[in-house]
Amino acid sequence: MTLHRSHVLVCSGSNCALHSSSFVKDRLTLEISQAGLGDEIRVLETGCFGLCAQGPIMVVYPEGIHYCKVGLEDIGEIVQEHLLKGRIVNRLLFKGTSDKNWMTKDDFDFYRKQERVVLRNAGVIDPENIEESLVRGGYAAFGKALSEMTPSQVIQEITDSGLQGRGGAGFPTGRKWQFTQEAAGDKKYVVCNADEGEPGTSKDRLILEGDPHTIIEGMLIAGYAIGATQGFVYIRGEYLLSIERLQKAINQAREFGLLGKGILGSDFEFDLEIRSGAGAYVCGEETALLNSIEGKRGEPRFKPPYPAVRGLWQKPTLINNVETLANIGPIIQNGSDWFRQIGTPECPGTKVFTLSGNICNSGLIEVPMGMTLREIIYDIGGGIPDGHQFKMAQTGGTSGGCISADLLDVPMDIPSLAKAGTALGSGALLVVDDRHCVVDLAKTFLRFFAHESCGQCTPCREGTTVLLRLMNKLASGKGDAQDITNLQRLSTTMQQASLCGLGQTAPLPILSALTFFADEFHAHLEGQGCPAGVCG
Amino acid sequence: MDLFQVTIDGQIVNVAPGTTILQAAEDAGVKIPTLCHHPDQQVKAACRVCVVEVEGSRVMQPACAYPVYNGMVVHTNTMAVREVRRTVLELLLTHHPQDCLQCERNLHCELQTLTQEAGIRQVEFPQELRNLPVDESSGAVARDPNKCINCRRCIEACGELQGVDILASINRGYDTVVGTGLNKSLADLACVLCGQCIQACPVGALREVDHTQQVWDALNDPDVHVVVQTAPAVRVALGEELGYPVGSGVTKKMTAALRRLGFDKVFDTDFTADLTIMEEGSELLDRIKNGGTLPMITSCSPGWIKYMEHYYPDMLDHLSTCKSPQQMFGALAKTFYPQTQGMDPSKIFVVSVMPCTAKKYEANRPEMRASGYQDVDVVLTTRELVHMIKQAGLNITALPDEEFDDPLGLSTGAGVIFGSTGGVMEAALRTVYEIVTGDELPSLDFEVVRGLEGTKRASVELIIPEAAADGEVGTSLQVNVAVASSLSEAKKLIELVKTGQEEIHFIEIMCCPGGCIGGGGQPRPTTNQTRTARMNAIYREDAGMPIRKSHENPAVASLYADFLGSPLGSVSHKLLHTHYTKRKVY
C-alpha cells in the first residue's frame, strides 16, 4: 500500500457533478502529475459533502481545508500554492455569515450542529471502493446480526430503537419488519425504495452516491431478519450516478462473498437487483413501485392487503426507504439505546434534510430529530440571502404543508410537524422569502400534481387538474369567494377519497396556505391584485 | 367460522370474514352507490363513488374493496360522505359530455342514475371535454372515448375475461383514458368484436355501430322483400327491456312485433341451427372415419373464429368448415328461398337479429357471398331491435302470440339450445348418437355440458352396429367432447389441444361467457345472474318444443330432398361451408 502525504477529496455528488466536478478532478490529477506530485498526493472522488450551494467543493487532507466553487482556472493555483508550497488559497475559502474565512469543518456553522449517522461515510470514502467502506466498519453490523443474533432479535433491536420510516409516512420500521417476518409465504422480498420523486429532495440520491454499501448492508440485515433471499432496489431512472455506483457496489459485494449463496460461510442466501423507473412521481408510492417492478403500469394498489402480506408478485414484501435502510447498520452495530440518545424520545435518530429555495446554504444536512426549523434555517442554512425576510417554509416536499413564520420554532420531527398540520415527509425543506406569492406557488405545486397523477382514481385524476384551473383563475384575479369554497370542498374530497397518498396529500399545501395566508388569497379576489406583484 | 359484528349506520349485522363493507351494507338494507364495481369482476376501488366513513380510519374507505373486521363501525350516510360522493361525481361530469338526451345509454346509464340519485343539478367546477375521435371503424363495436369515465371495467372484460387485451389505460392524470395500443382503431387491431366491453361499460363509451336506419330504409322500400331471422338467444333476452322479467321467453311476441315492424317474412335462425347440426355432425363423423384433423371445433361464434384467425392461425384446420347458422340462413335466403317463391334474389334483403356484435363483422366478410350477393345484408343486435320496437311504439305484452313463417321458420329444441354454452354440443350429440347407433336416446338432456362453468367435458360411448361382425356386439367408439365459453377459457383448452396430451374429438367454443345468451349485443346488464336466468329460459323453450332433435326437423329433411342433396354434398359445400383467413396480432 502506498502512503500519500496528502489526499484531495473532490465531491462528485450530483450537484457538484452538474458544476463539472469531474473535469475539475481530471485537471487536478493532470496538474498534480505534471508537478511531479503523482506519488505523493492522491485525488479521489467522494459523495456529497452537503454544502451544495458552494459546489464544486474539494477538501485537502490532512489539513481538511475546504475549497468552494472550484473552477478549472483555480486548479493551477491550488497545486502550485497549496500542494507544492503549503500555502492556503484564501480566495477559494468559504465565507460564512461572519467575515472570517472558514477553513476546516470545525469552522463551518453549517457542519457544527449536524450529526451524521446516515451520512457518516458520504464525503469521506470513495464510494466506488468497497475496501474503504469496510475500513469504516461497513458490513460489520451485518456480520454481527448474522453471527450473534437471531432474526427475531434483529427485529426486536430495530423495534426498540424506535426508528420510523424516513420515506415520508413515518411508519415504525420494526413493526413493518415484524409483519413481513410473520406473514406466510414460500418466498419473501426486500425492496429498497429509491424512487425519490419529491421535488426539492435529493437525500436518497446523495446517500446512494456517497455510501452505496450502507444500503446493501441494511438490506442484507433486513433479508436475514424477515427471511428473504432476494432484494430489489428501485431507483428512479434519472439517478444515473446512483444506479452506476450501486451496481458497482453490488458487484463488489458479490466478489467479497457478501451477496449470493453461503454468505460469510453461513447458509444465508441473499442477492440484489436494481430496477429503475422512468421518473413517474407515483412510483415512489410503495404499491405503485411494486407494480412497476413487476412490469405493470405504475399505479398504486388498494390496501389492504399491505405489501407485508401480499407485495411483489403477491409475496410478503418489506419496503423501506433508502434513509431508513442506512440507519439499520448503525442501530445493529451500536444498539438501540445508542440510537435513542439521538433525537427526541418520541422520534429518535437523525433526519436528513434537503435545503432549497431562498436559503444561503442550500444543500444536504443531517440533524437530530427535534431541531427547530429556526435553527435549521438560520444556524445551519445561514438564513435568507440578500436581506430578504422569511415568508414561509414548505416541509416534506410538494405534498407537504406551507407554514408561516409563526411556526419557526416548531421542532422538526414526525409527531411535532403532524401536530402543526404539515408533515416531515421526505425531508425536503423549501424556504420562501417575501418576494414570492402564495397563490403563484400553489399554482406551481398543482401543476406538478396534475402532471404526476397516475389517473387511476377519480378524485386525484380529475381533482388535481380542476384544482389547478381554480388556482389559475384566482391568480388571474378573476376568482370569487365561491371558487375558494369549491377549492376547499374539492381539497377535502381529495384528502378523504383518493386511493393513495398522492391524491390524499396533494391538497395539503393548498389547505395550509389557505390557513396561514388567507389574506393573501382574498387579496387576489378583491381586485387588489397580487400583493407580491407576481401574479397577473 | 365466527362471524364479524359490524355496525352500519347504527344497525348491527353479522357477516363472514372477508365480506366487504358493500356486501355487509346490503345485509343492513343500505345500498351504497357504486360505479367501477361490477358484480362479476375484480375489485378496482378506482371511482371512489362508494366511499364511507369507518370509525378509526383517517380517511374514507371504498366500500366495494374494504374488508370488514369485527367491531367495525361504518357510516354511509353522513353529511361528509354525501358531500364527498357528490364532489367525486361532479369531477366525473367535468369531463363527461352532457348530451344525455342524444346518448344511446340515456335512461340506462349508471353515471346518469348516480348523478340523479345524488341530486346534482349543477356542476360547479370548470368543464372541459376531451374531443377525441369516435371509432366506428370495425362496423360492429363503436368506442367513444369522450364518454369514458375510466372505470376500467372494459379493460378487465377484454383482458381477463376474453384474454384479448387490446384495451388499456393510456396517458396520465386528467388525460387518462381507456385506449388502444398506438391509438389504433378497432379495425386495425386483433379485436374479435365480441362486445363484452360493451357489456362492461357503465356509460355510453362503448356501444354497437347502429344499423337500424338501414333496416328502416329497407322496410320502407316497396321494391324490396325484407326477411328477418332471429337467433335463439334473442328470444330469451328481448323481453327484459320491454316489460318482462329477466329470463322470460318471448318468442311468439317477438315474431308478432317483427311483423308489425313490416318484415315480409319472419324466419328463424334455429332452422339453420338444425341444418348446422346435420352438416357439422356429418363432418365430425367424416373426420373420425377418414382421419381428418381432430379435435374438430365448432364455428358458430364469429368472435371465436376471428380469435383463432389472429391468435392461432396455424390451427385453423381444427375449425369446422360449416358456416354459422346466421350465414347458412343468409345463403339459403338468397338461393333456395327465392327459387321456391319464384322471386328475384336481388330484391331480397336479409336482416339478422343477433345477441352479438361480431355477427355484424361476420356478415361483411368477403367469404359470405355464396349466393352471389351479400348473404346477410344487415345485422341488428338484440338492443337495436329493442330500439326499433320502441320507435314503432309497440307494446309487445299486448301483442298476440304468433308463429314463424314457413319454410325457414320451423325448428327444433336442438336449434334453440344453440343460444347457450353447451347447446351446440348437446344438439350434436342428440343427432350423432342416433345416426351412428340407430338407437333412440334414452334421455335427451346432456346435463353435463350445461351451465355457466367455463369448461365442461363429457364422454359418450357410441356402438356402431353396421360394423358388427358375426355375433359380435359392434364397434365401440368413445367420443370425448369438451365445451368452453369465454375466450380465456377457450384459450386454456386450445393450449391443451396444442400439446396433444388429451384425446378430444369434438370441442364447442362460444366466444362469450355463457354462450350467446351472454353476448355483446344483449340487453344490459348482462351479468352472470342474467345469464343464468336466460339460460334457464333457453332450456325451458327446448323442453317445450314438440321436436327436439335436429335430424327430425321435417323442413330440414325436405330442404335436403328438394335442394341440397345430402350433408357435405356439392350444394352444401358451396353454400353452407367456408374457409378461414390467417391474420396477425399486430
Contacts between the chains, C-beta under 8 A, distances in Angstrom:
chain1	res1	chain2	res2	distance
A	280	B	172	7.5
A	297	B	168	7.6
A	297	B	169	6.5
A	299	B	169	7.9
A	302	B	43	6.9
A	302	B	44	8.0
A	302	B	45	4.1
A	302	B	62	7.2
A	302	B	65	5.0
A	304	B	66	8.0
A	304	B	67	6.7
A	450	B	173	5.5
A	450	B	174	6.4
A	451	B	172	7.4
A	451	B	173	6.3
A	452	B	172	7.3
A	452	B	173	7.1
A	453	B	172	6.4
A	453	B	173	3.9
A	453	B	174	7.4
A	453	B	176	8.0
A	454	B	172	5.9
A	454	B	173	7.6
A	454	B	176	7.7
A	455	B	150	6.8
A	455	B	169	6.3
A	455	B	171	6.7
A	455	B	172	5.0
A	455	B	173	5.5
A	455	B	174	7.8
A	455	B	175	7.5
A	455	B	176	2.7
A	456	B	46	5.3
A	456	B	150	7.8
A	456	B	169	7.5
A	456	B	176	7.7
A	457	B	45	7.6
A	457	B	46	5.2
A	457	B	47	7.3
A	457	B	48	5.3
A	458	B	46	7.2
A	458	B	47	5.4
A	458	B	48	5.2
A	458	B	49	7.6
A	458	B	88	5.2
A	458	B	91	5.5
A	458	B	92	5.9
A	458	B	149	7.9
A	458	B	150	7.4
A	459	B	48	5.6
A	459	B	87	7.7
A	459	B	88	5.9
A	459	B	91	6.6
A	461	B	150	6.6
A	461	B	173	6.2
A	461	B	174	6.5
A	461	B	176	5.6
A	462	B	91	3.7
A	462	B	92	6.8
A	462	B	94	6.0
A	462	B	95	6.3
A	462	B	174	6.4
A	463	B	91	5.8
A	464	B	173	6.2
A	464	B	174	7.2
A	465	B	173	6.4
A	465	B	174	3.7
A	466	B	91	6.4
A	466	B	94	6.1
A	466	B	125	4.7
A	466	B	126	6.8
A	469	B	125	7.6
A	469	B	126	4.9
A	470	B	125	7.5
A	470	B	126	7.5
A	473	B	126	7.7
A	482	B	124	7.4
A	486	B	124	5.5
A	486	B	125	6.5
A	489	B	83	6.9
A	489	B	87	5.9
A	490	B	87	6.2
A	490	B	91	7.8
A	490	B	125	7.2
A	492	B	83	7.6
A	492	B	84	7.1
A	492	B	87	8.0
A	493	B	83	7.5
A	493	B	84	4.8
A	493	B	87	3.9
A	493	B	88	6.4
A	493	B	91	7.8
A	495	B	59	6.7
A	496	B	51	6.9
A	496	B	59	5.2
A	496	B	60	4.5
A	496	B	80	7.4
A	496	B	84	5.3
A	497	B	48	4.4
A	497	B	51	4.8
A	497	B	59	7.4
A	497	B	60	5.5
A	497	B	84	5.1
A	497	B	87	8.0
A	497	B	88	6.0
A	498	B	48	7.2
A	498	B	59	7.9
A	499	B	45	6.3
A	499	B	46	6.9
A	499	B	48	7.0
A	499	B	62	7.9
A	504	B	59	6.2
